Amino acid sequence: MTGAAATGRGPLAGVRVLEFAGLGPAPFCAMLLSDLGADVVMVDRRDRPAPAPDAVTHRGRRHLPLDLKNAAAIEACLMLAERADILIEGFRPGVMERLGLGPEVALARNPALVYGRMTGWGQSGPLADRAGHDINYIAISGALHAIGPAGKPVPPLNLVGDFGGGALYLAVGLLAAHRHASVSGTGQVVDCAISDGTASLMAMLYGYRAGGRWKDRREANRLDGGAHFYDSYCCADGKWVAVGAIEPQFYRELITRLGLDPDEFGDAADPSRWPALKQKIGAQLLTKSRDEWCRLLEPFDTCFAPILSMDEAPHYHHNQARGTFVEHDGVIQPAPAPRFSQTPGAIQPGRSSEHPLQDCLSAWADL
């Protein structure tokens, strides 16, 4: 049901997405689809102005303020749903149904619609109606328990839950269901729970655990800061670096380039030696500044990188060479990802007007 005329740049040009404004993972997912060329209409509260330029996850939308307590506004949303390929909502279970915009109503109007539901706990289960945030959702997956120093689990920002286990899984689910709808003409509901997605992200580690290759405690494994060859270290200037030399050849190269004796470090796989070897690497890295170590280690396969602040990252030479960050509307922000050789994505222009509803209906009227 994709419209005939593409309205954006990217592999999803011509795909129409109706988004109900929310927080965190739902708008981030809509941003990803917009960056890939989809035409996204974001329905927002009537009293809320269009997103400011620094609302990065709301970039590239048509902004449509509506009072969803008004029957005419509900009908307008359903008219847009008739023309949409994908719908995204991130409310608690039952909210859209109470508004008269639930999946049964929307799919009756548009049987090919992909109806995406983003929640923390999912549409069913004992916790489905409970409030929560990223830290709560990742807590029940095993992920939060595994992250941080031995003494305390540490929230990994809201990257693992909201955006990793939530928005990215919703995007994959929506595109898979859209593919099915384009072939069969049949839409469906995509129930994306952050708690489910985060558990899925842990698949490799659960495999390691089952195979006896992962200890169920922090700082005791090779990927959680337990190993000396996979950790962050402070330098002489108080700045930090990351090393991840897992493979033997890269491990030996790292130790050699650090000016240490590879024979003394021996087999990296022996956990009993990790604490002592970590102290030796840490002491050596404290002898020079972070930038000095960059000059010494970056040209070689040492699995080394500086730990950059958000102020520093956009100016780092590799990020600049790839255009990883861009300035849009005066705001430095991440560029669309991933890269496409034939249909590159782009930050879509925001669209606003004096008559947003009429403009949205008109733009989506060619069906």
Phi, psi and chi 1 to 4 in degrees:
 res  aa     phi    psi   chi1   chi2   chi3   chi4
   1 MET       -   13.3  125.7  155.4 -126.2      -
   2 THR   -60.9  137.4  -59.4      -      -      -
   3 GLY   -63.4  155.6      -      -      -      -
   4 ALA   -71.3  -33.9      -      -      -      -
   5 ALA  -101.9  123.5      -      -      -      -
   6 ALA   -70.2  138.3      -      -      -      -
   7 THR  -110.9   -0.2   55.5      -      -      -
   8 GLY  -146.8 -177.2      -      -      -      -
   9 ARG  -105.2  142.7  -68.1  174.1   48.8 -159.5
  10 GLY   125.4  172.5      -      -      -      -
  11 PRO   -66.6  -16.9   22.4  -33.2      -      -
  12 LEU  -102.2   16.0  -64.7 -176.3      -      -
  13 ALA   -55.2  129.7      -      -      -      -
  14 GLY    95.7  -14.2      -      -      -      -
  15 VAL   -78.5  134.0  173.1      -      -      -
  16 ARG  -108.7  126.5  -65.7  163.2  170.0  177.9
  17 VAL  -122.6  125.9  178.7      -      -      -
  18 LEU  -103.4  114.9  178.0   61.6      -      -
  19 GLU  -114.2  133.2  172.5 -162.3    5.0      -
  20 PHE   -98.3  119.2  -70.6   84.4      -      -
  21 ALA   -54.9  135.6      -      -      -      -
  22 GLY  -149.0 -158.4      -      -      -      -
  23 LEU  -117.7  153.0  -60.3  173.3      -      -
  24 GLY    65.8 -114.2      -      -      -      -
  25 PRO   -70.3  -34.2   22.4  -32.8      -      -
  26 ALA   -64.3  -51.1      -      -      -      -
  27 PRO   -65.1  -31.3   16.5  -28.9      -      -
  28 PHE   -64.2  -41.5 -173.5   82.0      -      -
  29 CYS   -61.9  -44.3  177.0      -      -      -
  30 ALA   -63.8  -35.5      -      -      -      -
  31 MET   -60.7  -44.2 -178.8 -158.5   80.1      -
  32 LEU   -59.1  -44.2  -64.7  175.2      -      -
  33 LEU   -66.4  -39.2  -58.9 -176.2      -      -
  34 SER   -63.6  -44.4  172.5      -      -      -
  35 ASP   -58.7  -28.1  -74.4   -8.3      -      -
  36 LEU   -91.1    8.0  -62.5 -178.6      -      -
  37 GLY   110.5   -6.7      -      -      -      -
  38 ALA   -66.9  149.4      -      -      -      -
  39 ASP   -91.8  108.2 -174.2   -2.3      -      -
  40 VAL  -106.6  124.4 -179.0      -      -      -
  41 VAL  -103.8  120.0  170.3      -      -      -
  42 MET  -102.8  112.2 -177.4  179.0   71.0      -
  43 VAL   -82.0  122.6  175.5      -      -      -
  44 ASP  -126.8  168.7 -154.8  -10.6      -      -
  45 ARG   -61.5  145.6  -73.3 -173.8   -9.1 -153.2
  46 ARG   -63.0  -31.1 -169.4  170.5 -173.3   84.9
  47 ASP   -88.0    7.2   59.8   -7.8      -      -
  48 ARG  -104.7  127.6 -171.0  173.6  -68.2  168.5
  49 PRO   -70.8  167.6   26.4  -34.0      -      -
  50 ALA   -58.5  146.4      -      -      -      -
  51 PRO   -56.9  140.2  -23.9   34.0      -      -
  52 ALA   -72.5  160.7      -      -      -      -
  53 PRO   -57.2  -28.2  -27.2   36.3      -      -
  54 ASP   -83.7    0.0   61.8   -4.6      -      -
  55 ALA   -83.6   73.2      -      -      -      -
  56 VAL   -60.3  -39.7  173.2      -      -      -
  57 THR   -73.4   -4.1   60.4      -      -      -
  58 HIS  -105.2   15.8  -71.5   80.2      -      -
  59 ARG   -72.6  157.8   69.4 -167.5 -174.2 -168.3
  60 GLY    69.4   36.4      -      -      -      -
  61 ARG  -119.7  160.7  -44.9  -78.8 -144.7  -78.7
  62 ARG   -88.0  128.8  -60.3  178.1 -171.0  -91.3
  63 HIS  -100.0  121.4 -178.0 -111.0      -      -
  64 LEU  -124.7   97.8  177.8   57.5      -      -
  65 PRO   -78.7  128.0   26.1  -28.8      -      -
  66 LEU  -141.9  151.6  -69.6  174.6      -      -
  67 ASP   -95.7  102.4  178.2    5.8      -      -
  68 LEU   -75.9    3.7  -65.6 -176.4      -      -
  69 LYS   -88.7   -2.6  -64.2  179.3 -179.1  178.7
  70 ASN  -100.8  129.6 -177.1  -68.4      -      -
  71 ALA   -61.0  -36.3      -      -      -      -
  72 ALA   -65.5  -36.5      -      -      -      -
  73 ALA   -67.5  -38.5      -      -      -      -
  74 ILE   -63.2  -43.1  -63.0  -60.3      -      -
  75 GLU   -63.9  -37.8  176.8   59.1   25.3      -
  76 ALA   -62.0  -41.4      -      -      -      -
  77 CYS   -62.5  -40.9  -70.1      -      -      -
  78 LEU   -68.2  -33.6  -69.9  172.8      -      -
  79 MET   -64.1  -39.5  -68.0  173.3   66.2      -
  80 LEU   -68.7  -37.8  -72.5  169.1      -      -
  81 ALA   -62.6  -32.7      -      -      -      -
  82 GLU   -60.5  -31.8  -72.6  178.8   -5.5      -
  83 ARG   -98.5  -10.2  -62.4  159.3  166.8   80.5
  84 ALA   -82.3  155.6      -      -      -      -
  85 ASP   -91.4  -36.5  -60.0  -64.3      -      -
  86 ILE  -136.6  140.2  -67.0  168.8      -      -
  87 LEU  -120.8  137.9 -177.5  151.0      -      -
  88 ILE  -125.1  127.8  -63.1  173.7      -      -
  89 GLU  -139.3  148.2   63.1   97.5   -2.9      -
  90 GLY  -129.6   32.6      -      -      -      -
  91 PHE   -88.3  170.8  -57.1  124.3      -      -
  92 ARG   -64.5  153.6  -74.1 -155.7 -144.9 -176.7
  93 PRO   -53.3  135.8  -28.3   36.4      -      -
  94 GLY    96.3  -19.1      -      -      -      -
  95 VAL   -65.3  -48.1  170.4      -      -      -
  96 MET   -64.0  -35.7  -70.1  -69.3  -81.1      -
  97 GLU   -63.2  -43.1  -76.5   83.2   -8.1      -
  98 ARG   -65.6  -29.5  -69.5 -167.4  -68.4  -86.0
  99 LEU   -75.9  -14.3  -70.7  170.6      -      -
 100 GLY    87.0   20.7      -      -      -      -
 101 LEU  -123.3   20.6  -65.8  168.9      -      -
 102 GLY   -66.8  170.7      -      -      -      -
 103 PRO   -62.6  -33.8   15.9  -27.8      -      -
 104 GLU   -62.6  -43.6  -71.0 -172.5    3.9      -
 105 VAL   -68.1  -46.6  175.5      -      -      -
 106 ALA   -66.2  -42.0      -      -      -      -
 107 LEU   -71.3  -26.5  -75.3  162.8      -      -
 108 ALA   -65.8  -34.6      -      -      -      -
 109 ARG   -79.6  -29.2  -60.7  -79.6  -72.3 -101.9
 110 ASN  -144.7   89.8  177.9    1.5      -      -
 111 PRO   -62.5  -17.1  -22.9   34.3      -      -
 112 ALA   -94.8    3.5      -      -      -      -
 113 LEU   -69.3  138.2 -179.9   66.7      -      -
 114 VAL   -97.8  116.7  174.0      -      -      -
 115 TYR  -107.0  102.8 -165.3  108.3      -      -
 116 GLY   -93.3  127.5      -      -      -      -
 117 ARG  -119.1  118.4  -44.0 -160.2   79.4  171.3
 118 MET  -109.4  116.0 -180.0   77.8  -97.2      -
 119 THR  -138.7  170.1   59.1      -      -      -
 120 GLY   -78.9  -47.0      -      -      -      -
 121 TRP  -101.5  -10.8  -52.4  112.7      -      -
 122 GLY   100.8  173.7      -      -      -      -
 123 GLN   -80.7  -11.2  -63.3  -64.9  -46.1      -
 124 SER  -141.2  169.1   62.0      -      -      -
 125 GLY   109.4  162.2      -      -      -      -
 126 PRO   -59.4  -27.8  -20.1   29.9      -      -
 127 LEU   -98.5    2.1  -61.1  176.7      -      -
 128 ALA   -54.0  -36.4      -      -      -      -
 129 ASP   -93.3    1.8  -66.9  -33.0      -      -
 130 ARG   -87.2  150.1  -59.3  -77.6   73.0   81.6
 131 ALA   -73.0  156.8      -      -      -      -
 132 GLY  -177.1  171.6      -      -      -      -
 133 HIS  -138.7  175.4  -79.8  -68.9      -      -
 134 ASP   -42.1  -49.7  178.8  -70.2      -      -
 135 ILE   -59.8  -32.9 -169.0  171.1      -      -
 136 ASN   -73.0  -40.7  -49.8  119.5      -      -
 137 TYR   -69.0  -39.1  -48.4  136.2      -      -
 138 ILE   -77.2  -16.5   70.2  173.5      -      -
 139 ALA   -66.0  -35.2      -      -      -      -
 140 ILE   -89.4    0.5   68.3  166.7      -      -
 141 SER   -94.0  -13.6   71.4      -      -      -
 142 GLY    95.6  -11.8      -      -      -      -
 143 ALA   -71.1  -48.6      -      -      -      -
 144 LEU   -63.1  -37.6 -177.1   57.2      -      -
 145 HIS   -59.8  -28.1  179.4  -87.6      -      -
 146 ALA   -91.5   -5.8      -      -      -      -
 147 ILE  -111.9  129.0  -62.4  171.1      -      -
 148 GLY   118.7  178.0      -      -      -      -
 149 PRO   -70.3  167.9   25.5  -33.7      -      -
 150 ALA   -56.6  -34.3      -      -      -      -
 151 GLY   -79.4  -15.5      -      -      -      -
 152 LYS  -164.4  131.4  179.4 -176.4  178.0 -178.7
 153 PRO   -65.2  143.9  -16.9   29.7      -      -
 154 VAL  -122.5  128.2  173.6      -      -      -
 155 PRO   -63.5  125.0   -4.8   11.1      -      -
 156 PRO   -84.2   63.1   30.5  -32.4      -      -
 157 LEU    51.4 -146.1  -56.4 -179.4      -      -
 158 ASN  -117.1   34.8   63.0  -24.1      -      -
 159 LEU   -79.1  -40.6  -59.8  178.3      -      -
 160 VAL   -70.9  -42.4  171.9      -      -      -
 161 GLY   -89.4  -73.0      -      -      -      -
 162 ASP   -52.3  -50.4  -79.0   -8.5      -      -
 163 PHE   -96.5  -37.5  -59.3  140.5      -      -
 164 GLY   -79.0  -61.4      -      -      -      -
 165 GLY   -77.7  -15.6      -      -      -      -
 166 GLY  -103.6  -78.0      -      -      -      -
 167 ALA   -60.1  -43.5      -      -      -      -
 168 LEU   -68.6  -37.7  -68.7  176.1      -      -
 169 TYR   -69.0  -36.2  -85.3   78.4      -      -
 170 LEU   -64.3  -42.0  179.0   59.1      -      -
 171 ALA   -61.2  -45.1      -      -      -      -
 172 VAL   -62.3  -44.2  170.4      -      -      -
 173 GLY   -63.2  -42.3      -      -      -      -
 174 LEU   -63.5  -44.0  -66.6  175.3      -      -
 175 LEU   -69.5  -35.5  -64.3  179.0      -      -
 176 ALA   -65.3  -44.4      -      -      -      -
 177 ALA   -67.8  -34.6      -      -      -      -
 178 HIS   -65.2  -39.1  176.1   56.0      -      -
 179 ARG   -60.8  -44.5  164.7   64.9  178.3  164.7
 180 HIS   -62.9  -42.4  175.2  -96.7      -      -
 181 ALA   -65.8  -36.3      -      -      -      -
 182 SER   -67.9  -25.8   67.3      -      -      -
 183 VAL   -89.3  -40.9  172.2      -      -      -
 184 SER  -101.8  -19.5   67.0      -      -      -
 185 GLY    78.6    7.2      -      -      -      -
 186 THR  -113.4  120.7  -57.1      -      -      -
 187 GLY   -84.6 -177.2      -      -      -      -
 188 GLN  -168.1  171.1   59.6 -174.2  -59.3      -
 189 VAL   -94.6  134.0  175.9      -      -      -
 190 VAL  -108.5  108.7  179.0      -      -      -
 191 ASP   -93.4  101.3  172.6    6.8      -      -
 192 CYS  -108.3  110.9 -175.2      -      -      -
 193 ALA  -104.0  132.4      -      -      -      -
 194 ILE   -60.1  -38.1  -63.8  170.6      -      -
 195 SER   -62.9  -37.7   55.0      -      -      -
 196 ASP   -67.0  -47.9  -68.4  -13.6      -      -
 197 GLY   -63.9  -39.3      -      -      -      -
 198 THR   -65.9  -39.9  -55.1      -      -      -
 199 ALA   -59.9  -40.4      -      -      -      -
 200 SER   -63.6  -38.5  178.5      -      -      -
 201 LEU   -60.4  -24.4  -73.8  174.8      -      -
 202 MET   -86.2    8.1  -66.9  -74.3  -72.6      -
 203 ALA   -54.4  -47.7      -      -      -      -
 204 MET   -61.1  -42.3 -178.3 -176.0   75.4      -
 205 LEU   -71.1  -34.3  -59.7 -179.7      -      -
 206 TYR   -65.6  -33.9  -86.6  101.0      -      -
 207 GLY   -65.0  -43.7      -      -      -      -
 208 TYR   -59.4  -43.1  -75.4  171.0      -      -
 209 ARG   -62.4  -43.8  177.7   70.4  178.6  147.5
 210 ALA   -64.1  -32.2      -      -      -      -
 211 GLY   -88.3    5.5      -      -      -      -
 212 GLY    76.7   17.8      -      -      -      -
 213 ARG  -105.8   10.6  -58.8 -172.9  -58.4  -80.8
 214 TRP  -143.1  124.4 -169.5  -92.7      -      -
 215 LYS   -87.2  137.5  -62.3  179.0  177.8   64.3
 216 ASP   -84.7   50.3 -157.7   13.7      -      -
 217 ARG  -150.2  156.6   60.8 -179.5 -169.9  -87.0
 218 ARG   -76.8  154.3  -70.4  176.8  -60.0  -77.6
 219 GLU    54.8   37.0  -79.5 -166.7  -54.6      -
 220 ALA  -128.4    5.7      -      -      -      -
 221 ASN  -133.0  168.2  -57.0  -79.4      -      -
 222 ARG   -74.7  -18.1   66.1  177.2 -175.1  171.0
 223 LEU  -107.9    2.3  -62.1  178.3      -      -
 224 ASP  -116.2   20.0   64.4   -2.7      -      -
 225 GLY    90.1    1.4      -      -      -      -
 226 GLY   -75.3  -34.1      -      -      -      -
 227 ALA   -88.0  145.2      -      -      -      -
 228 HIS   -69.8  -23.2   59.6  -67.2      -      -
 229 PHE   -92.3    3.0   53.0   80.9      -      -
 230 TYR  -143.9   81.3 -160.4   93.2      -      -
 231 ASP  -162.6  174.5 -156.0   -1.7      -      -
 232 SER  -105.8  145.9   55.3      -      -      -
 233 TYR  -136.2  146.8  -69.3   93.4      -      -
 234 CYS   -88.6  145.4 -170.5      -      -      -
 235 CYS  -107.5  179.9  -60.2      -      -      -
 236 ALA   -62.3  -27.2      -      -      -      -
 237 ASP   -93.6    8.0   55.1   -3.1      -      -
 238 GLY    84.7   -2.5      -      -      -      -
 239 LYS   -89.6  166.3  -64.1 -178.8  179.6  179.4
 240 TRP  -120.6  156.3  -68.9   74.5      -      -
 241 VAL  -133.1  160.0  -62.9      -      -      -
 242 ALA  -118.5  133.2      -      -      -      -
 243 VAL  -122.1  143.0  -62.6      -      -      -
 244 GLY  -145.6   48.4      -      -      -      -
 245 ALA   -85.2   77.9      -      -      -      -
 246 ILE   -76.9  -48.0  -63.8  173.6      -      -
 247 GLU   -71.5  145.6  -64.9   82.3   -0.5      -
 248 PRO   -56.0  -41.1  -25.0   33.5      -      -
 249 GLN   -68.5  -36.1   68.0  -86.0   27.3      -
 250 PHE   -75.7  -34.6  -55.4  143.8      -      -
 251 TYR   -61.4  -46.6  175.3   64.6      -      -
 252 ARG   -64.3  -40.8 -172.0  176.2 -176.3   87.2
 253 GLU   -62.0  -43.3 -175.9   80.2   -3.3      -
 254 LEU   -60.2  -50.9  171.5   69.3      -      -
 255 ILE   -61.3  -40.9  -60.8  -55.6      -      -
 256 THR   -65.0  -47.0  -59.3      -      -      -
 257 ARG   -68.6  -23.5  -63.4  -67.1  172.7 -178.0
 258 LEU   -74.9   -9.2  -76.3  172.9      -      -
 259 GLY    83.5   21.7      -      -      -      -
 260 LEU  -105.7  169.2  -61.0  169.0      -      -
 261 ASP   -92.3  111.8 -177.4   -1.2      -      -
 262 PRO   -59.3  -34.1  -20.4   31.2      -      -
 263 ASP   -66.8  -33.7  -66.3  -29.3      -      -
 264 GLU   -67.8  -32.3 -179.4 -175.9   -4.8      -
 265 PHE   -79.9  -30.6  -84.7   71.7      -      -
 266 GLY    57.7 -140.1      -      -      -      -
 267 ASP   -74.6  117.1 -177.7    9.9      -      -
 268 ALA   -73.3  -14.0      -      -      -      -
 269 ALA   -83.9   -3.7      -      -      -      -
 270 ASP   -87.5  103.4 -179.0    2.0      -      -
 271 PRO   -61.7  -24.9  -21.2   33.1      -      -
 272 SER   -65.8  -22.0   68.0      -      -      -
 273 ARG   -95.1   -9.2  -57.6 -170.0   65.0 -144.3
 274 TRP   -58.1  -47.7  -71.1   -6.4      -      -
 275 PRO   -59.8  -42.9  -25.2   36.4      -      -
 276 ALA   -67.8  -41.6      -      -      -      -
 277 LEU   -69.5  -31.3  -63.6  178.7      -      -
 278 LYS   -64.4  -39.5 -176.4  178.5  -70.5 -167.5
 279 GLN   -63.2  -38.7  -73.6 -173.6   -9.9      -
 280 LYS   -67.4  -44.2  -69.1 -176.0  177.9 -178.7
 281 ILE   -65.5  -41.8  -69.9  179.1      -      -
 282 GLY   -61.4  -42.1      -      -      -      -
 283 ALA   -64.9  -38.5      -      -      -      -
 284 GLN   -68.0  -41.9 -174.9   69.5   -8.7      -
 285 LEU   -68.0  -22.0  -75.5  165.6      -      -
 286 LEU   -74.8   -5.3  -81.7  171.0      -      -
 287 THR   -85.3  -12.1   63.8      -      -      -
 288 LYS  -138.6  162.9  -65.1 -179.8 -177.7    2.0
 289 SER   -74.9  165.8   70.5      -      -      -
 290 ARG   -59.9  -43.6 -173.4 -169.7   67.7 -176.3
 291 ASP   -68.1  -33.4  -70.0  -12.5      -      -
 292 GLU   -63.9  -42.4  -72.6  177.7  -61.9      -
 293 TRP   -66.9  -33.3  -75.9  119.8      -      -
 294 CYS   -60.0  -45.0  -75.0      -      -      -
 295 ARG   -64.8  -33.7  -71.7 -169.2  -70.0  -88.9
 296 LEU   -82.0  -32.1  -70.0  169.6      -      -
 297 LEU  -108.7  -30.5  -61.5  178.5      -      -
 298 GLU   -61.5  -32.5  -82.6 -169.2  -26.8      -
 299 PRO   -71.3   -3.3  -20.5   33.9      -      -
 300 PHE  -125.8  165.3  -54.6   98.1      -      -
 301 ASP   -79.8   70.0  -76.3  -24.4      -      -
 302 THR  -105.0   -1.4   53.9      -      -      -
 303 CYS    52.9   54.1  -62.1      -      -      -
 304 PHE  -123.6  146.5  163.5   92.8      -      -
 305 ALA  -156.6  147.3      -      -      -      -
 306 PRO   -71.9  146.0   28.8  -34.7      -      -
 307 ILE   -90.7  108.8  -63.9  178.2      -      -
 308 LEU   -97.7  145.2  -56.2  173.5      -      -
 309 SER   -76.8  169.6   70.9      -      -      -
 310 MET   -65.8  -26.7  -69.1  173.0   62.5      -
 311 ASP   -71.7  -34.1  -73.7  -23.2      -      -
 312 GLU   -82.7  -37.0  -66.9  174.7  -48.6      -
 313 ALA   -54.5  -43.8      -      -      -      -
 314 PRO   -63.7  -18.7  -23.9   35.9      -      -
 315 HIS   -99.9   -1.1  -54.0  -71.4      -      -
 316 TYR   -68.5  140.1 -175.2   62.0      -      -
 317 HIS   -59.9  -39.0   63.3   92.8      -      -
 318 HIS   -67.2  -43.9 -177.2   79.8      -      -
 319 ASN   -63.9  -37.4  -67.6  -24.3      -      -
 320 GLN   -67.5  -40.9  -73.1 -164.6  -30.6      -
 321 ALA   -62.6  -35.2      -      -      -      -
 322 ARG   -92.0   -7.3  -73.1 -173.7   55.9   80.6
 323 GLY    66.5   37.7      -      -      -      -
 324 THR   -65.4  -31.2  -58.1      -      -      -
 325 PHE  -118.6  148.4  -66.2   88.4      -      -
 326 VAL  -133.8  162.3  -64.2      -      -      -
 327 GLU  -103.7  122.9 -177.5  174.2  -22.7      -
 328 HIS  -133.4  124.9 -179.0   72.5      -      -
 329 ASP    53.2   37.0  -75.4  -15.9      -      -
 330 GLY    79.6    7.4      -      -      -      -
 331 VAL  -118.3  125.2  175.9      -      -      -
 332 ILE   -73.8  128.0  -59.8  -65.4      -      -
 333 GLN  -155.5  162.8   56.0 -165.4  -81.5      -
 334 PRO   -63.8  141.8  -21.8   33.3      -      -
 335 ALA   -77.0  162.0      -      -      -      -
 336 PRO   -58.2  144.3  -27.2   35.9      -      -
 337 ALA  -143.7  152.4      -      -      -      -
 338 PRO   -80.6 -171.6   32.2  -36.3      -      -
 339 ARG   -95.0  144.2  -45.2  -67.4  176.3   91.1
 340 PHE  -123.6  134.7  -65.9   82.9      -      -
 341 SER   -75.3  -30.9   62.3      -      -      -
 342 GLN  -106.9  -32.6  -64.6  -63.3  -41.2      -
 343 THR  -131.2   68.3   54.2      -      -      -
 344 PRO   -61.2  141.0   22.4  -33.3      -      -
 345 GLY   -78.0  173.3      -      -      -      -
 346 ALA  -163.0  155.1      -      -      -      -
 347 ILE   -68.2  118.8  -62.3  175.2      -      -
 348 GLN   -75.6  151.3  -51.7  -60.5  -32.8      -
 349 PRO   -68.5  136.5   24.4  -33.2      -      -
 350 GLY   -68.4  146.4      -      -      -      -
 351 ARG  -123.9  122.8  -56.7  174.6 -178.2   91.7
 352 SER  -140.3  154.7   60.0      -      -      -
 353 SER  -159.1  176.7   69.1      -      -      -
 354 GLU   -74.8  -21.1  -65.6 -178.1    2.3      -
 355 HIS  -129.7   69.2  -53.8  -71.4      -      -
 356 PRO   -63.5  -38.3   21.8  -32.5      -      -
 357 LEU   -64.7  -48.6  175.6   57.6      -      -
 358 GLN   -61.2  -39.2  -66.6   89.7  -33.8      -
 359 ASP   -66.0  -41.8  -72.1  -12.0      -      -
 360 CYS   -65.1  -46.1  -71.0      -      -      -
 361 LEU   -62.4  -39.7  -70.0  170.4      -      -
 362 SER   -66.1  -43.2  175.8      -      -      -
 363 ALA   -65.1  -29.5      -      -      -      -
 364 TRP  -102.8   22.4  -75.5   10.5      -      -
 365 ALA   -93.2   -0.6      -      -      -      -
 366 ASP   -89.9   49.7   59.3  -31.3      -      -
 367 LEU  -115.9      -  -63.9  177.0      -      -
